[in-house]
Amino acid sequence: MHLALIHTSPAAIAPLIRYYAEREPEWKLTNLLDDGLLRFFRERREDDAEAALASLVDRAAGYGARAALLTCSAVSLALLARLQARSPVPLVKIDVPMARAAVSQARRIGVLISFAPTLQPTVSLLEETAASLGRQVELLPHLCDGAYEALLAGDTATHDRILQSGAEELAARPVEAIVLAQVSMAHLRDSLAGALSLPVFSSLETSHAAVREALGL
């Protein structure tokens, strides 16, 4: 089975490679990275982002992928729908299954974010998912300044410390659950859940079933 992983951040690659190596060791993975897309999202150039992402999806199909997993949380649902409409293979956005799981289990949800352009798409995703399920939610976003920059610089310890502090602030507000808005945070899920005694949702685990479904498994 051949799955393409489409990234806008190099930080997303390692956790996904580790995860699928453990759970789906027979799968072939192709990683496609264009971190220039982050500039488009920062500058709100969605048309340019759409063209670049569509090119990556086409390339994934050209490499023989049976489906593609879009790992960028900054992609809005509207942009996702346009990409899916033109995609030659099934296209899954990594945080959509996570949103369904979170709003199904909690009403007051903290949202931990390290990359500012991810904030609005993640909030919108959770709100729209809740509405589609007939659920009422209250969202408390928390942007962890400096965490993403530390991660890109290779300082995982500082990244994790900033996120842990942010999660503790959310837990004190209080919240019923915490959503980790980016897959680069996924390695913290278990430790945060244990330390805070709260459900913590990561897009890494929740997207796996959706990917298998897209592949017809």
N, C-alpha and C positions, 0 to 999 in steps of 0.2 A: 504494500500500500504506500502511495506516495502523497505526502502532504507538503504544501508550500507554506512557509511562515513569512509573512510580510511585515517588516519592521520599519519604524521611523526612529528608533533609538537602539543603539548597540546594547544598552542595559537589559533589553528584553530577551536577548538571544540565549544567554547562558541558562537562566532558569527554565526556559522552554526545552532546551536541548537536554538538560538533566531530567526533567519531568518525563518527556516522551521516551528517553533512553530506558528509563525504569519501567514505565507502564506499557509501552508499545515498542519493544526492542526490535521487532521485525519490520517496522515502518522505515521507509526512506524519507528523509527530511531535506528540504531545500530552503535555505535562508536567503531572503532578499531584503537588503537593507538600503534605505535612502534617508540618511539623517538630515539632509537638506530640507526635507519636508517639514521638519520642526520649525524652520524659519517661516515657511508659508503659514503655519498655524499661529505662530506668534504675531505675524503681520496680518492675520485674517484674510489671507489670499486663498480662499477656498476653491476657486476655479483652478488655480495653478496646482493646488494640492490634489484635486480630483483628477486632473490630467496625469500627474505623476503616479498616483496610486493605480489608475487604470492601466498605465503602462506596465507597472509591476505585476498586476494580476494577469495581464496578457503574457508576460514573460513566464510567469509560473505555469500557465497552461502550456506554453511552448516547451517547457522543460519536462512536460509529462505529468505534472501534478494532477491528482484526481479531485482535489479540493484545496482551498487556501484559507488560512487563518490570519486575519488582520489583527495585529497585536497592539495597534495604536488606540489609546483611549480618547485621544483628542478628535477622532472622527465622529461627527454628529450622525444621528440616525437618518437625517435627510440625505447626507452625503453617502452613507452606507447604502441606502435604498437605490440611489443612482448608480453606484458601483455594482451592486448586485444585478441590476437590470441589464447591464452591459457585460457582465462577467461570463466568460466561456466555461467556468467551473463553479461549483457551489462555493460561496464566500461567507465565512463566519466571522463576526466581530467578537473578539475575545471576552468583552465584558457584558454582553447582552445576557447570557445565562446567569452570570453573577447577579445582575440587577433583579432578575426574576426571583432568584433564591432569597436575596436580601429583603425585598419588599413583601415577600410571602411570609417571612418569619418575624419581622420587626416593624414597628411604626415610627419610632424616633431613632433615626439612623445617622451616625457620624460618618463623614466621608473624608478620608485621609488622602491628601493630594500633595505631590512634590513638584509637579510641572504645571504652571499656572494655566496654560491653554486647555488643560484637561478638565478644569473645574466646571465650566459651563456645560460641555457635552456630557459629563458624568452626571451632573445634577439633572439635566434634561432627560437623560436616559432613565434615571431612577423615577422621576416624576411621571414620565410617559408610560413606563412599565407598570407603575402602581395604578395609574388610571385605567390601563387596559385590563388589569386584574380586579378592578373595583375596590382597590385598597386606598386608604388615606395614610400618607406618610408625612413626617416632619424631618427635613434634612438639615444637618448641621455640618457644612463643609469646613475643613480646616486645612489651609495651605501651609505646608512646612517649608518655609523659605530656607534655601541653602542646601536642602537634602539632595536634590537632583544634581546640582552642581558638584557636590562632594562625591556622589556616586560616579559621575563621568570622570572625575579626577582620580578615581581608584581608591577613594577613602570610604570604604564600606562602613567602617566603624562609626564615622561621623554621620553618615547617611542614616544608619540604623538608630543612632542615639537621638537624632532630631525627630525621626518618625515615632520612636517610642515616647518621647516627651509629648508630641502632638496627640498620640493615642491616649495618653494619660489625661491630658486636658479634656479630650472629648468624653472619656469615661466619667470624669468628675462633673460633667454638666447637668445631668448624666444622659447617656444614650443607652438604647437597648441592644445595639449592634454597631459594628464598624465595618465599612467597606474600604478596602484598599484599592484606590482608583487605578493603579498601574501595576502591570505584571512584575515590574522591577522590585516591588515591595513584597512579593509573594512569600519569600523565604522567612518573613517575620510573622506569618499568620499564626502558626502554632504557639510561638512564644508570647505573642500579644494576647491571644485568647486565654492562655493559661494564667498570665500575670494579671489580666483585667477581669477574668471570669465573665467574659462576654463572647457571643458569637462574632467571629471575624471572618469576612468573606474575601476570598481572593479569586481573581478571574482565571487563575491557572487551573485549579481543580474543576471549577464549575463549567469550563468550556470544553472539557474533554468529551463529555457525553454528546455535546452538540456537534463536535467534529466527527465523532464516530457515526452519528446519524447522517451527517452530510456525505460521508463516504459510503453510506448504505450498509453499515455494519450492525 
